Amino acid sequence: MDDSNDRIRIECARAFDKFMASVPRNYDSAQFDYIVRGLVLHLDDQNPQVALALSLALDGGSQLTDACACLHCISEISERLRAAA
């Protein structure tokens, strides 16, 4: 997601969307958490198309995690971003 080409980043997000839709329920939670954290980090992208593609990908994986885990992840990343600003 750190590529400078927005088209590549949008296609990566679409690939994650397909991946998230096919993740089995018994998928390794640590791996899933790592992926979600990486995607959430880029939700505030300056390009709204990238942000939308990422939100769709995360929505596709929402059936695999509970709201508390997602909110905790978003909160942690938000705190880090605020601290860095």
C-alpha positions as CSV (number, residue, x, y, z in Angstrom):
1,M,0.0,0.0,0.0
2,D,3.0,2.3,0.1
3,D,3.4,2.5,-3.7
4,S,3.5,5.9,-5.2
5,N,1.1,4.9,-8.0
6,D,-2.5,5.2,-6.9
7,R,-3.7,2.7,-9.5
8,I,-1.4,0.1,-8.0
9,R,-2.7,0.9,-4.5
10,I,-6.3,0.6,-5.6
11,E,-5.6,-2.7,-7.3
12,C,-3.8,-3.9,-4.1
13,A,-6.9,-2.9,-2.1
14,R,-9.1,-4.8,-4.5
15,A,-6.9,-7.9,-4.1
16,F,-7.2,-7.6,-0.3
17,D,-11.0,-7.3,-0.8
18,K,-11.0,-10.6,-2.7
19,F,-8.7,-12.2,-0.1
20,M,-10.9,-11.0,2.8
21,A,-14.0,-12.4,1.2
22,S,-12.3,-15.9,1.0
23,V,-10.6,-16.1,4.3
24,P,-11.7,-19.2,6.2
25,R,-13.1,-18.7,9.7
26,N,-10.2,-20.7,11.2
27,Y,-7.6,-18.4,9.7
28,D,-4.7,-17.6,12.0
29,S,-5.9,-14.6,14.1
30,A,-2.4,-13.1,14.4
31,Q,-2.0,-13.0,10.6
32,F,-5.5,-11.6,10.1
33,D,-4.8,-8.9,12.7
34,Y,-1.5,-8.0,11.0
35,I,-3.4,-7.6,7.7
36,V,-6.2,-5.5,9.2
37,R,-3.7,-3.2,11.0
38,G,-1.9,-2.6,7.7
39,L,-5.1,-1.8,5.8
40,V,-6.5,0.4,8.6
41,L,-3.4,2.5,8.6
42,H,-4.1,3.7,5.1
43,L,-7.8,4.5,5.5
44,D,-7.0,8.2,5.7
45,D,-5.4,8.1,2.3
46,Q,-5.5,11.5,0.4
47,N,-7.0,9.7,-2.6
48,P,-10.6,8.9,-1.8
49,Q,-10.6,6.0,-4.3
50,V,-7.8,4.3,-2.4
51,A,-9.6,4.9,0.9
52,L,-12.9,3.6,-0.5
53,A,-11.2,0.4,-1.9
54,L,-9.6,-0.2,1.5
55,S,-12.8,0.3,3.4
56,L,-14.5,-2.2,1.1
57,A,-11.7,-4.7,1.7
58,L,-12.0,-4.2,5.5
59,D,-15.7,-4.6,5.3
60,G,-15.2,-7.9,3.5
61,G,-13.3,-9.2,6.5
62,S,-15.7,-7.9,9.1
63,Q,-17.4,-11.2,9.5
64,L,-14.2,-12.7,10.8
65,T,-13.6,-10.4,13.7
66,D,-15.6,-8.8,16.4
67,A,-16.2,-5.0,16.6
68,C,-14.1,-4.7,19.8
69,A,-11.0,-6.1,18.0
70,C,-11.5,-3.7,15.1
71,L,-12.1,-0.7,17.3
72,H,-9.0,-1.5,19.4
73,C,-6.9,-1.7,16.3
74,I,-8.2,1.6,14.9
75,S,-7.7,3.2,18.3
76,E,-4.1,2.1,18.6
77,I,-3.3,3.3,15.1
78,S,-5.1,6.6,15.7
79,E,-3.0,7.2,18.8
80,R,0.2,6.5,16.9
81,L,-0.8,8.9,14.2
82,R,-1.6,11.6,16.6
83,A,1.6,11.1,18.5
84,A,3.6,11.4,15.2
85,A,1.9,14.6,14.2
